[in-house]
């Protein structure tokens, strides 16, 4: 049970809540409001059945727009040997080739979804490792899981494979067709290679032909020579691509000279590319050298991007796999750590919307902003302000979906024990 018991009727009012709303200056201001639910929707007509919220903070349900549900929870059987990016690549490659059957992928995927649901997430975009022949396993599983979870979490999927596996007449076209048939987005990992521009041109053409949005892993490295973000923006502008484009990670941008940073951000803004930062995973992976303290935080320059009009979002990324050993699909944890890692406090920017409103818009998910007519999907915290909210895990939060408080019971890790056994 959460800290606040809600009426069990279809029509009720919660009085005296605190909500952060953007003011005329663009910053968030706390206002007291009453919130009324009727038949699963937010409405304006107060109910005779009411409960006192006692100043508790209410937020819209979260949207987690960059995850890897197919990788989740393999750490116990295949850990990262040294915590590096290269170590993660090798460990996942080995585990995928040996273990990723339909049953294995589905069970781990649903475990992660159960965690996200309990924590208050209503929509998720996941990247799926799609190099052949894994696409023939993971995409059909995803389609089944999306149907089974349709009343709890809205799901999207994105192809994930190397830019060097992109071509316009081979297996990649088959993979793109399968993802398109699943209403997915087209994605790949970009990094410097000899024919990067021509491969990106083919990539955008395939996405345009299928009316697919694009979601790329970009410059997830400390290498200052890696600036594929600029090339992605240039190719997108030259191609006239009409869909939405998201660039994830963009870590190298924070390590480059200021003039390069500024000119790259100008191109990203001109192209209308959104950027999603994954602060927990990149803090874990980037600048890791045995026996040496890291010198930077691994994240992209979110403040500079945001100030130039780029839609910046935050998300979970990996969960208990070789790319990130921790996490629980809890977007409040992402918000708490992003605030500390990226200094989202002490600014005039309304960063709150980067965890719900913005990612919903970027991905095309149904929007829910606690306005009349919106679905009653929200979270109530016993905290009354930001410092109380971000100081604790908020384990007693009340998660409301379609107007009803859900049972908040996290799945036990023992449910995965059979999958962790030796082959």
ZAKE-521941 format. One record per residue (C-alpha): residue in three letters; y, x, z. Coordinates in pm, whole numbers, plus 50000, padded with zeros to 5 digits. Example, Ala and Ser with C-alpha at 12.3 -4.5 7.8 and 13.67 -1.06 7.14 Angstrom:
2
ALA495505123050780/SER498945136750714/
***
This chain:
423
UNK500005000050000/UNK503555010749932/UNK506375009250180/UNK507594975250051/UNK505524943450016/UNK506624921849722/UNK506164883949700/UNK503014873949511/UNK504784846149320/UNK505754847848952/UNK509444843149041/UNK510984864749312/UNK514074885249393/UNK514374919649552/UNK517774921849718/UNK519784952349809/UNK518294978749578/UNK520045010549462/UNK520105017949089/UNK521645047248905/UNK523745035048613/UNK525855055748372/UNK529555053248442/UNK532475056048200/UNK532435093948243/UNK528765095748141/UNK527445104948486/UNK525055084148696/UNK526555062948973/UNK524565044449234/UNK525205007349250/UNK523684980949472/UNK521954952949285/UNK519484924949323/UNK516534925049087/UNK514904892248990/UNK511524888748818/UNK510214857848649/UNK506934855848456/UNK506794893448414/UNK510364897548286/UNK513694907248438/UNK515904876548466/UNK519264866548613/UNK518354834548799/UNK517794843249168/UNK514684830749342/UNK514334814349680/UNK511474838849741/UNK513074872149816/UNK512564904750002/UNK515134929750133/UNK514904963049953/UNK516994980150223/UNK518815002349976/UNK515635015849815/UNK516045033749482/UNK514645016149174/UNK513925034048845/UNK512475021648515/UNK508815030748462/UNK508415065448315/UNK507705076047956/UNK505755108747916/UNK506285119547557/UNK504455153147539/UNK500975155847688/UNK497525169147599/UNK495105142747720/UNK492215158347527/UNK492555191647712/UNK493105177348059/UNK490965188148356/UNK488815214648186/UNK490105241748422/UNK487195239548672/UNK484695248548398/UNK486915270348174/UNK489865285848358/UNK492495308348207/UNK491245343648280/UNK494685359048334/UNK497285331048322/UNK498725342347988/UNK499335322447671/UNK496725343047487/UNK494255336847768/UNK494895299447741/UNK494325299147364/UNK491025317247395/UNK489745296147684/UNK490575262947513/UNK489065274547184/UNK485825283347361/UNK485685251247565/UNK486485229147266/UNK483805244247048/UNK481145240647318/UNK482045209047507/UNK484375184247338/UNK482005155847257/UNK483135119547237/UNK481955113047592/UNK483615144247733/UNK486985138247567/UNK487035101447658/UNK486145105848023/UNK488755132748082/UNK491355113547885/UNK490845082048090/UNK490985101648414/UNK494465114348318/UNK495585079548216/UNK494445065448549/UNK496595091448728/UNK499625084548510/UNK499305047048562/UNK499165050148940/UNK502225072848938/UNK504285048148732/UNK504105058648365/UNK504075030648107/UNK503975050247779/UNK502475083547672/UNK502455104547357/UNK499575129247344/UNK498875158047110/UNK495255159846993/UNK493645192246881/UNK492885182846521/UNK491475213746351/UNK488375203546160/UNK485855191246269/UNK487395181446606/UNK489595155246438/UNK486445135146357/UNK485715132746731/UNK489055130546910/UNK490935106046687/UNK488265078446693/UNK487995083147071/UNK491765080347103/UNK491795048246901/UNK489225032647134/UNK491025044347448/UNK494355031447320/UNK492824996947273/UNK491184997247616/UNK494435007547788/UNK496804985947583/UNK497624963247877/UNK498524992948101/UNK499885022447902/UNK501315023047550/UNK499805052747365/UNK500655074147064/UNK498915105146930/UNK500025135546730/UNK497975160246526/UNK497875195446667/UNK496775225446464/UNK498225257946334/UNK500955258246070/UNK498645281345875/UNK496135252645849/UNK498715230945669/UNK498235226445295/UNK498835198345051/UNK495385195044892/UNK492765203645153/UNK491435192845490/UNK494935188545633/UNK495535158845403/UNK492355142545537/UNK493565148945893/UNK496995134345813/UNK495385103245661/UNK493245098045971/UNK496275101746200/UNK498315078345982/UNK495545052145998/UNK495825054746379/UNK499635050046363/UNK500025085846481/UNK502645112546425/UNK502185145046232/UNK502385177446424/UNK501475214046418/UNK502305246746593/UNK505025266946418/UNK505485304446451/UNK506605332446219/UNK504275337245922/UNK504785349245568/UNK504815315045400/UNK506295294245683/UNK508935277045468/UNK506545266345194/UNK504045253245447/UNK506795233845627/UNK507915219245296/UNK504375206945231/UNK504145194245589/UNK507335173245565/UNK506325159945224/UNK502975147945360/UNK504695131545656/UNK507295114945431/UNK504635101145196/UNK502895084545489/UNK506065073645672/UNK504995094045975/UNK507255108246244/UNK506965145446318/UNK506375163146651/UNK506105201046645/UNK505285228646891/UNK508045253946827/UNK508635289746943/UNK506535287747259/UNK507025324847319/UNK509335350347479/UNK509615368747144/UNK513295368847048/UNK512365374246683/UNK510715340146671/UNK513235314946542/UNK511155289346360/UNK513325262146514/UNK516105272146275/UNK513725271945979/UNK512345237746076/UNK515895223846083/UNK516775239845748/UNK513625227145574/UNK514105192445721/UNK517695190845597/UNK516745203845252/UNK513885179145220/UNK515905148745319/UNK513115138345554/UNK513785102945678/UNK511545101345987/UNK512145111746346/UNK511495148346431/UNK510805162846775/UNK510575199746862/UNK508695208747179/UNK509095239847398/UNK511635260647196/UNK511325287747463/UNK512435317447253/UNK515845301447197/UNK516825309547556/UNK516155346747497/UNK518215351147181/UNK521845363047140/UNK524475336447205/UNK525655334946845/UNK522085328446730/UNK521635301946998/UNK524835284046900/UNK524195284346526/UNK520595272646574/UNK521685244146801/UNK524275233946540/UNK521505230846281/UNK519245211746519/UNK522055187446596/UNK522915183346228/UNK519285175946144/UNK518995150846430/UNK515995168446582/UNK515105158646937/UNK513915185147182/UNK511395180447461/UNK511265206447735/UNK508065212347933/UNK509385231148238/UNK506245232648455/UNK503905246148188/UNK506425270848048/UNK507345283648394/UNK503615290248440/UNK502965307548107/UNK506115325147992/UNK507025360548100/UNK503725364648284/UNK502765401248320/UNK500215413248573/UNK501845430248870/UNK505405422048759/UNK507745394748879/UNK508875371948594/UNK512465376648484/UNK513175342248334/UNK512125306148380/UNK510545300348040/UNK512565269447941/UNK514835262147647/UNK518665259547693/UNK518665222247769/UNK522295220347882/UNK523615235947563/UNK521415213647347/UNK522415182247535/UNK526125190547522/UNK525905192647139/UNK524425157847111/UNK520755167647083/UNK518445142247248/UNK516775163047520/UNK513725149547706/UNK511265162647963/UNK507505157247986/UNK504305167848163/UNK502595188547891/UNK499225202048006/UNK497305191248317/UNK494655212448491/UNK493685231548179/UNK494085268048073/UNK497705262447966/UNK498685248848308/UNK496385249848608/UNK498115221948800/UNK499805188148755/UNK498755151848796/UNK500505132848516/UNK503275123948762/UNK506645121648590/UNK508425121948925/UNK506985156748979/UNK508275166048634/UNK511725152548726/UNK511725170849058/UNK510665204148909/UNK512885200948601/UNK515865195048828/UNK515135227449012/UNK514025248948719/UNK516715237648474/UNK519525230748723/UNK519885194248625/UNK521845188848947/UNK525545197548984/UNK526265186348628/UNK528115157448467/UNK525245148048240/UNK523115116748303/UNK519765134748299/UNK517875105148446/UNK517465089148104/UNK515605120247981/UNK512505107948167/UNK512375072048043/UNK515085058247814/UNK515415088147579/UNK511715095047522/UNK511105058047459/UNK513785058747189/UNK512595091747038/UNK508975079947014/UNK509715044146919/UNK508135029747232/UNK509174996147365/UNK512285001047577/UNK512564988447934/UNK515854994648111/UNK515814967948384/UNK518054945048184/UNK517574907248153/UNK514744900447911/UNK513114934747961/UNK509554936648085/UNK509524940548464/UNK508134976048465/UNK509754996548740/UNK509175018649043/UNK510695013949388/UNK511035044249614/UNK511735044749986/UNK514335071349904/UNK517905058549883/UNK519555087149693/UNK518735117949484/UNK518195142649766/UNK515785119149941/UNK514015111649612/UNK513505147949509/UNK512755162149854/UNK509355145049889/UNK506445134949662/UNK507205097849726/UNK503535089549777/UNK504455055349914/UNK506255044149597/UNK505745008549472/UNK504795006649102/UNK505494973048937/UNK504084963948598/UNK504884930548431/UNK506354919548761/UNK503314927048978/UNK502794955949219/UNK499704975249111/UNK497004989349337/UNK497845026349369/UNK494535044449411/UNK494195078049238/UNK490795086449084/UNK488755112149274/UNK488085145549107/UNK484395140749186/UNK484315115948898/UNK484515146148666/UNK481895167348841/UNK479185160048586/UNK481415172048305/UNK482095204548489/UNK478445214648515/UNK477015242748307/UNK475685234847962/
***
